[in-house]
Amino acid sequence: MTAALFLAFALAMDAFAVALTQGARFRPGWRHAAAIAVAFGVFQGVMPIIGWGIGTVAQGYMEAVDH
């Protein structure tokens, strides 16, 4: 549970940093801002799932060489 909270915090800080730089670079309209938010939300949600999938596949290879 603690690891999931740290992961969520780290991903939120990443998205926050990009949001700050995008806001400082130009002032998007609400539609463009919503599109950026949705894109980052989707990618931030999918990244842990991709990592879990890669870890699941790699687990079989790692178990073959280590206990």
Phi, psi and omega in degrees: 000319180295320179297321179294323178293318177296320178297315179298319179295316180296317179293324178294321179293324177297311180295323179295318179298318179291322178297321177296315182292323177294320179291327179284331183286316179205166180254095182285155172290174185293328179291317179293320178296320178294322178295319177297316181297317180294317180300313180292323178298317180295312181294321179292331177282328184277329184303314178296328179292319176297316178298320178297318180296316178297320178295323178294318179292316182291337182300319179298321179290321181290323179294335180289333183249348182215157179270000000 
